[in-house]
Every structure is written in structure tokens, then in C-alpha cells.
Amino acid sequence: MPRPRCPRCRRPASHCLCALIPDLPSRTEVLVLQHPDEVDHALNTANLAVLGLRNATLWVGEVFEALPQWLAEPGYRTCLLFPGEQARAISELPGEADSRPVRLVVPDGTWRKARKLLYLNPALAALPRVTLADAPPSRYRLRKAPMEGSLSTLEAIVEALNVLEAPADYRALLKPFDALIEGQIAAMGEETFRRNHLR
């Protein structure tokens, strides 16, 4: 029989993280497009990010038919947080003459699955891209990053908002994430963690 789960944070009820999840406002609107394979991942960081932000939404799927209509809504400058040759540093946005708030679209999945989301959704691939520069190393000690500078979805959103919403600080979103990582390490045992993740 499966263990009871918290319907909000989706963690086992005995390890609920809701008390650590903040309730933060932002001028920036965040839309996370989550690949279905990430939903039941033990470290669903995108869900934690959306739960902690008032102006954030999570869509799960591979093809998002409502996306073009949503992107057409006026009032925002829409950008895709994803690397690419044409990507600009997100730090350039606050200094621009366009004073409309930013709508940040963030794909959530492995790099391969995130690229697939772009391929399957032409409206997504057509968005101007922004990337993070000088981001701190990832705190995600349980997953080896495929490239230097890789961050979890939650960490990327925190870094982006700290740039776009300065001087506001969104690091409170990392509290449940840090607790989740510590809990996973404790569950596997320090020796196993050191053997498998500290190479």
C-alpha cells in the first residue's frame, strides 16, 4: 500500500515540505512547462518553485495547444529561459526601455526532453531566449550536471528572479529544496552519498 502523500507538495506526508515553502509576489510572470516524466520525480523542483510564487503556473505535457493563445496576451515581454546561440544575458532586460514586466517561460526536464518540448512547440522555439550569467554552482548534490553551470529548474528560476526583481531576494524558495536534498542524503546514508556523488 503506497504511503500517504501531501496533495500540495507531493512529498510523503511524513516528509511534507509545505511549512518551508514561502509565498512570494513577483512582477515577473513565470510559466513552467514540465515534461510528464518529471512529475513523479522524487526531486520535483519545478513544483516547489511554482508553489512558492504567487505569479507562477505549471503546465505538464509535451504539446501545449493553448500556448500560442497564452503567449499572445498583451502586457508582458515574453522570454524563454534556455541557452542557445541567439540567447542574451537575462541581466540585460532590466535596463531596457521596454518597462513591461517579463513573462518567463521555463522548460522543465532533462536537457534532451527540454529540447524536445521546443521541437514539439514551435511557438516556444520562436521566443527570444535569455540565459543566466555568473550563476553560483548548483546546490543539487544528488544529480550530476551534464555541463558546467547547470542548475535545477528551481535554482534557475531563483537566479532569474533575483536579476529581474532586484533588489528583492528569492532565495527563500531554496529552503524546501535544501531540506529535500538533505533528506535524500540522510535516507541513503552519508557513506553511500560520498561514494556515489562526491567524485
C-alpha positions as CSV (number, residue, x, y, z in Angstrom):
1,M,0.0,0.0,0.0
2,P,1.5,3.4,-1.0
3,R,2.4,5.9,1.7
4,P,0.0,8.8,2.0
5,R,1.3,11.9,0.2
6,C,0.7,15.6,0.8
7,P,-1.6,16.7,-2.1
8,R,0.2,20.1,-2.3
9,C,4.0,19.4,-2.3
10,R,3.5,15.7,-3.4
11,R,6.0,14.5,-0.8
12,P,5.2,11.6,1.6
13,A,3.0,13.0,4.3
14,S,5.7,12.2,6.9
15,H,8.2,14.4,4.9
16,C,5.9,17.3,3.9
17,L,7.8,20.4,2.9
18,C,4.8,22.8,2.9
19,A,5.9,24.6,6.1
20,L,9.2,25.6,4.3
21,I,7.5,26.9,1.1
22,P,7.3,30.7,1.0
23,D,4.6,32.8,-0.5
24,L,6.4,35.3,-2.7
25,P,5.0,38.0,-5.0
26,S,6.7,39.0,-8.3
27,R,6.1,41.4,-11.1
28,T,7.6,38.7,-13.4
29,E,5.2,36.0,-14.5
30,V,6.7,32.5,-14.6
31,L,5.3,29.7,-16.7
32,V,7.0,26.3,-16.2
33,L,6.4,23.7,-19.0
34,Q,7.1,20.4,-17.4
35,H,7.8,17.2,-19.3
36,P,5.5,14.4,-18.0
37,D,8.5,12.3,-16.9
38,E,9.4,14.9,-14.3
39,V,6.0,14.9,-12.4
40,D,6.8,11.9,-10.2
41,H,10.5,12.6,-9.8
42,A,11.5,12.5,-6.2
43,L,13.1,15.9,-6.5
44,N,10.4,17.8,-8.5
45,T,12.0,21.2,-8.1
46,A,9.7,22.9,-10.6
47,N,6.7,22.2,-8.4
48,L,8.4,23.7,-5.4
49,A,9.2,26.8,-7.3
50,V,5.6,27.3,-8.5
51,L,4.1,26.6,-5.1
52,G,6.3,29.3,-3.6
53,L,5.5,32.0,-6.2
54,R,2.1,33.8,-6.5
55,N,2.7,34.7,-10.1
56,A,3.7,31.3,-11.4
57,T,1.9,28.5,-13.2
58,L,2.9,24.9,-14.0
59,W,1.7,23.1,-17.2
60,V,2.5,19.4,-17.7
61,G,2.7,17.9,-21.1
62,E,4.7,17.6,-24.4
63,V,2.4,19.5,-26.7
64,F,0.8,22.7,-25.3
65,E,-2.0,23.6,-27.7
66,A,-3.0,26.7,-25.5
67,L,0.5,28.1,-25.6
68,P,0.2,30.4,-28.7
69,Q,-3.0,31.9,-27.3
70,W,-1.4,32.5,-23.9
71,L,1.7,34.0,-25.5
72,A,-0.5,36.4,-27.5
73,E,-1.9,38.0,-24.3
74,P,-0.6,41.6,-24.1
75,G,1.1,43.4,-21.3
76,Y,4.3,41.3,-21.0
77,R,7.7,40.9,-22.6
78,T,7.9,37.1,-23.1
79,C,11.3,35.3,-23.0
80,L,12.4,31.7,-22.9
81,L,14.9,30.8,-20.2
82,F,17.1,28.4,-22.3
83,P,20.6,28.5,-23.8
84,G,21.2,29.0,-27.5
85,E,23.4,30.9,-29.9
86,Q,20.9,33.8,-30.0
87,A,20.4,33.9,-26.2
88,R,21.0,37.1,-24.4
89,A,22.1,37.5,-20.7
90,I,18.9,38.0,-18.6
91,S,20.7,40.8,-16.8
92,E,20.2,43.0,-20.0
93,L,16.5,43.0,-19.6
94,P,16.0,45.3,-16.6
95,G,17.9,48.2,-18.3
96,E,15.9,48.2,-21.5
97,A,13.4,51.0,-22.4
98,D,10.5,48.5,-22.5
99,S,9.2,48.7,-19.0
100,R,6.6,46.0,-19.3
101,P,7.0,43.1,-16.8
102,V,8.8,40.0,-18.1
103,R,6.9,36.7,-18.7
104,L,9.5,34.0,-18.3
105,V,8.8,30.6,-19.8
106,V,10.9,27.8,-18.3
107,P,11.0,24.3,-19.8
108,D,11.5,21.6,-17.1
109,G,13.1,18.2,-17.9
110,T,16.4,16.7,-18.8
111,W,18.2,18.7,-21.5
112,R,17.1,16.2,-24.1
113,K,13.5,16.4,-23.0
114,A,13.5,20.2,-22.8
115,R,14.8,20.4,-26.3
116,K,12.0,18.0,-27.3
117,L,9.5,20.4,-25.8
118,L,10.9,23.2,-28.0
119,Y,10.8,21.0,-31.1
120,L,7.1,20.0,-30.5
121,N,6.0,23.5,-29.7
122,P,7.1,25.9,-32.5
123,A,5.6,28.9,-30.6
124,L,8.0,28.1,-27.8
125,A,11.1,27.7,-30.0
126,A,10.3,31.1,-31.7
127,L,10.5,33.0,-28.4
128,P,13.6,35.2,-27.7
129,R,15.9,33.4,-25.4
130,V,17.7,34.5,-22.2
131,T,20.3,32.8,-20.2
132,L,21.9,33.2,-16.8
133,A,25.4,34.5,-16.5
134,D,27.6,34.1,-13.4
135,A,25.2,31.9,-11.6
136,P,26.5,30.2,-8.5
137,P,27.3,26.4,-8.5
138,S,24.2,24.2,-8.2
139,R,23.2,23.0,-4.7
140,Y,21.7,19.9,-6.4
141,R,24.3,17.5,-5.0
142,L,22.4,14.3,-6.0
143,R,22.4,14.7,-9.8
144,K,25.5,15.1,-11.9
145,A,25.1,18.0,-14.3
146,P,25.7,17.3,-18.0
147,M,27.5,20.6,-18.5
148,E,29.3,23.2,-16.4
149,G,26.9,25.8,-14.9
150,S,23.8,23.6,-15.0
151,L,21.2,24.4,-12.4
152,S,17.9,22.7,-11.3
153,T,14.7,24.3,-12.6
154,L,14.1,25.8,-9.2
155,E,17.6,27.3,-8.9
156,A,17.4,28.8,-12.4
157,I,14.1,30.5,-11.5
158,V,15.5,31.9,-8.3
159,E,18.6,33.3,-10.1
160,A,16.4,34.8,-12.9
161,L,14.0,36.4,-10.4
162,N,16.9,37.8,-8.4
163,V,18.1,39.6,-11.5
164,L,14.7,40.7,-12.8
165,E,13.2,41.7,-9.5
166,A,16.3,43.2,-7.8
167,P,16.7,44.2,-5.0
168,A,14.1,41.6,-4.0
169,D,15.6,38.3,-2.9
170,Y,14.0,35.0,-3.9
171,R,16.4,32.6,-2.1
172,A,13.7,31.7,0.4
173,L,12.4,29.4,-2.4
174,L,15.5,27.2,-1.9
175,K,14.6,26.3,1.7
176,P,12.4,23.3,0.8
177,F,14.9,22.4,-1.9
178,D,17.8,22.3,0.6
179,A,15.6,20.3,3.1
180,L,14.7,17.8,0.3
181,I,18.4,17.3,-0.7
182,E,19.4,16.8,3.0
183,G,16.5,14.3,3.5
184,Q,17.6,12.3,0.5
185,I,21.2,12.2,1.6
186,A,20.1,11.1,5.1
187,A,17.9,8.4,3.6
188,M,20.7,6.9,1.5
189,G,23.3,7.3,4.3
190,E,26.3,9.6,4.3
191,E,28.7,6.8,3.2
192,T,26.6,5.9,0.1
193,F,26.3,9.6,-0.7
194,R,30.0,10.1,-0.5
195,R,30.7,7.0,-2.6
196,N,28.3,7.8,-5.4
197,H,28.1,11.6,-5.5
198,L,31.3,13.1,-4.3
199,R,33.7,12.1,-7.1
